[in-house]
Amino acid sequence: MFLRLFFFWGVLGESAAVLQRSRLSNEIVPVSAQQASTYSDYEVPYGAMNALDMNVNSYAYLKTTGPYWWKATLGQVYRVYQVIDIWNSNSHPEHHRSWTCSEDGCVCEVHACKLLTATVSIEGATADLQLPESGCKNGNTVKIDSTFHFYLYEIAVTKKPESDCTTIAESWDKVVTVPVLPVPHGTALTLSCLEGYTNLKESEDTATCLYGQVVPTEGLPNCRLMRERVSDEITPASAEKSATFNDDAANHGAELAIDMDLGTAYIADLGPDTHLPWLKLSLVKLHCVESVIIYDSLGDPLITWTCSEDDCDICTDTQSHCNSYSLTVSTEGAAHYHVFYI
């Protein structure tokens, strides 16, 4: 019975009239198809492209000897949502089986899928943006494999709807887009920093609205809240410390106390032999130091020492910090460098 049915379908594929199906919503139009082999080497009645010709009275049909696979090339990377096998049932196209795709792969729940698997993958070099994968699978090829020979009337591949971008990620709290959201799918965007923040990157950052998500081309702006220099401010040449918290100089080092970035901070640890921690700033040459100010993370003065010829003994603060810190201004070394000890 099995062989007789396949023989009947083979004759039908050569002579039956065209029965055109309609395209599905969000259907992708593949650019080409291949298969491991073609039944009887008859390309016209059984070739791979028959599964893409919109005619449910024609089909792709493999030889009875393996391997057994059929593959469609999509032409670019898409967010593939479903792979649908459409077949001819009493001269009416019906969905015989379908695979729903996610980041983990494509799954078919019906029994008719038992001997077939559908795989979406990216093949070859591609310059496409990396698309967000939420609820789908990125790929430019769709491949159907089996351990037995098979035939396919029509394969339809659908993509995620091209929805608008209405918001950006919560972690991008300092980033703004131009044009402002919402924008439609495919819109090119420029990324910049919120007013008051400075982008420390030299190059301009761009992005594209893809399937409801703003996808950066390369990266995000490095938006930092920078302190403004005060009048006659001296720029220290270097900073030293007693010890750095967790020995993590990159995140807590002394240089962070003079980098103008309010989002970074020097965090001290106890000095050698558990001595009290200290921070020292070198000024390169002699200066007449009038005041020394420590700022909080919002750029407001936290502690201010006012200096005279005798000492920097006038301390004002907002939260009683003067009791916890002391300041010394001195001259060190043969070059008579001015040095702060905090």
N, C-alpha and C positions, 0 to 999 in steps of 0.2 A: 504493500500500500504506500509506504514512504517513497519508494523509487517512482511509482506510477504518478504520485502527486507532483514530484519535481519534474518529471518528463512533461506532464501537462502544462505546468507553468512555463517551462522552457519554450514550448510551442506558442503559448500565449504571448510571451515576451517578444516574439518575432513578428506577430501578425495583428495583435489587438490594436484597437483604435486608441487615440490619445485621450486620456481622462485627466484634465488639468486640475490640480489642487490650488487652493488659495494660500497666499503667504500668511504666516502667523504674525501676531503683534510682536514687535521687537525682534523679528527673525533676521539673522545674519545671512548674507549671501556669500557662500564660500567661493573662492576663485578657482579651485581645482580639487580633484579627488584621485586617489590611487587605491589599489588593492593588491593583495599578495599574489593573486593569480586570477585569471578569467576563465570561466567554464568553457571548455572546448576551444579556448582561444578565440572565441567569437566576440570581438570587442563591441560591435554595434548592438547586438541584443543583450549582452551581459556585462558591459564595461562599467567601471567604477562611477563614471559621471551620470549613469542612469539613475543613481540614488539622489541626484541633485537637479534633475531636469524638470521638476514640477509635474511630471506625468506619472500617476500611480498605476498605469498599466505597463510601465517598463521597470526593470529592476537590475541592480548589480548582483552578480552571482559568481561565487568562487568555485574553483575546482575542488574535487573531493579529496585531493591530497594536500596536506598542509605546506606551509603555515597558513593560518586563517586570520586575516585582518583587512580592514577597510579604513581609509584615512582621508579626511577632508582638510584642506588648507584654507584658512580664513582670510589671509592677506594681511592681517595686522592683529595685534593683541586686543582681545575683547574680554569683558567680564562675562563669561559664559554662565548662563543660569540653568538652561535645560538642553538636553539632547533628546530629540523625539523621533521615534521610529514610526512612520506612517505607512500603512499598508492598504491594499485593495481588498475590501470586504463586500462582495456582491455588487461590484461596480461603484462603491461609495468609500471614499478615503476615511479611515479611522485611525486613532492613536492606538497602536498595538502595544507599545511600551515606551516609557520615557525615563530618563535619568535626570535627577535634580542635583545640581552641583553646588558645592560649598568649598571653603578653603581646603578641606580634607579630601576632596574628590567628588565623584559623581555616583549617586546611589539610585538604584531602581528597586522598588518594593514588590513588583508583580512577579508571578511565577514565570512568565514568559521571558524574563531577563536572566533566568538561571544560568544559561550557557553563554551569555554574552556580557562583556564589560565595556564601559565607555570611559575613556581617559581624555582629559583636556590638559594640554601641556604647551610650553613655549619652546619652539624649535628654531635654531639658527640665530644669527646675530640680528638684534632688533634695536632700534633707537627709540622705541615707544616709551612713554612715561610708565613708571610702575603704577598700575591702577590699584585703587583700594579694593580689597577682596571681600568685603563684608557680604556674606550670603551668596557667594558665587565663586568661580574659579577662573583665574587669569589664564589665557592661552591663545595661541594662534593656530593650533591644530586640534582636531577631534579624531580620535582613533577608536574603532570598535574591534575588539578581539574576541576569539572563541577557540575552543578546543575541537570544534567540528566545523565543517564547511556550512556556509549560510548564504542567504540572499537578503537584499534590502530593497524595498520598493522606493521609499523616499525617506531621507533623513533631514530633519529641520533642526537648526541650532538657534537658540534664542539667547539674547543678552539681557542684562539688567536694564530697566527703564532709565533713560537719560534724564534724571531728575535735577532740579535746580539746587544750587548751594545756598543755604540760608544761614548757616552758622559756621564758625571755625572751632577747632578743638579747644577744650577748656584750658589746656596747658599753654595755649598761645595768648595768654591774657595781656601781653604787652604788644601784640601785633595787630595791625590794621591792614585792610585790603583796599586797593584802588583798581576798579571801582568798588564801592561799598556793596556788601551783600544785602539782599539776595541777587544772584546772577544765574543765568541759565547754563546748562551743561555746555562744556567746550569753551567757556569764556576765559581768556587770558587775564591774569591778575598780576599786579605788582604788590609786593609785601613791604611794609614799612613799619616804623615804631610809633607807638602812641605819643601824643604831644607831651613833651617833657622828658622823653627818653631818647637816648642817642644810640644809633646803630654803629657798632664798632667794626663791622665788616666794611671793606672798601667797595665791594661789588654790590650791585642791586640784586635783590632776590625776587624771583618770579614764581608763579604757580598757575595751575589750571583747574577750573571747576570740572570735576569728573564724577558723574553718577552721584551727585549730592555731596561730594567731599572735595575740599580744597587740597590739592596735591602739590607740594613744592617741587620745583624743577630740580633743585639741588639741596637747598637747606633753608633755614629760617634766619631772619635778621637776628643779630646779637644785640638785643635791646637792653641797654643798661641805664640806670638812673645815675647820672654823673653830677658831682658837686661842682658848682660854679666857683671859680677862684675869687677870693676877696681882694680888695685893693691892696697893692704892695705886698702880696703874698710871696713868700720865699719858697722855692721848689727844692726839697731835700734831694741830695744826690744818691743816698742809699739809706737802708734801714737794717738794723741788727736787732737781735732779741736774745733773751736768756734761754728760752726753749719754746718750741712750737707744739701746740696741742696735737697729740697722737703722731708727732713727727710728720705731719701732713703739710708741707710747705706750699703745695699747689693750692690748697683750699684755705689754709690758715696762716700762711707765712707773713713775715714782717713787712714785706714790700706791699702787701695789700692795704696797709694803713696809709699809704701815700699815693695810691694809684688813681685817685679822684672818683673811684667807682663806689657808690653808696651801697651797692649790693654785695660787696666783699668786705672782709674784716680780718684783722690779725687777731687770733685767739691764742693767748699765752698759756703755757704750762709752767709748773714750778721749775725754777732754775736748778743748776747743779747743787747737790746736797740740800735739796728742798728749800733753797733760798727764794725769797720773793721774786716773782717774774719782773722783767724790765724790758723796755723797748727804747732803742737809741737811734736817733736820726742825725745823719751827718749833712752839713750845709755847704761844704766845699770851701767857703771863704767866710771871713768874719762879717757878721751882720749886727746891727743894733736891733735886737729882738724886742718888740713891743708887746706881743701877746702870742699865746699858744692856745689853739682851740681844738677840742675833740668833738666831732659831729656824730649824730645818730644816723640810722639808716634812712631817714627821711630828709636829711640835709639840714636839720636844725642843730644849733650849738648845744652840746650836752655839758661840756665843762670848758670854762675859759679862765686861763691864767693871765694876769696883767703883770708885766715885768718892769722893773726899774733898774738903776745901776747896782743896787744892793742885791736884789733877788727877785724871783717871780712868786711872791708870797700872797698876792691877792687873787683868790680863787672864787669864782661864781659858778653856780650850777643850777639845775632845775629839779634834781632829785637827790640831793645830799651826797653826790659822788665825790665832792672835794675831800671827804674824810677817808676815802679809799685810795686816792692817788696822790702822788707828789711829783713835782717837776723840778728839774735842775737844768740850767743852761750854763755851759762851761766851754773853755777853750782847751783843745787837746792837740797833741802832735806838733812837730816842727813847723808845719804849715799853718798853725794856729786855726785849725778848723773849729767852727762852732758846733757844739753837740747838745742835743736834748736828751735827757733821761726822763722817761715817764714810768 
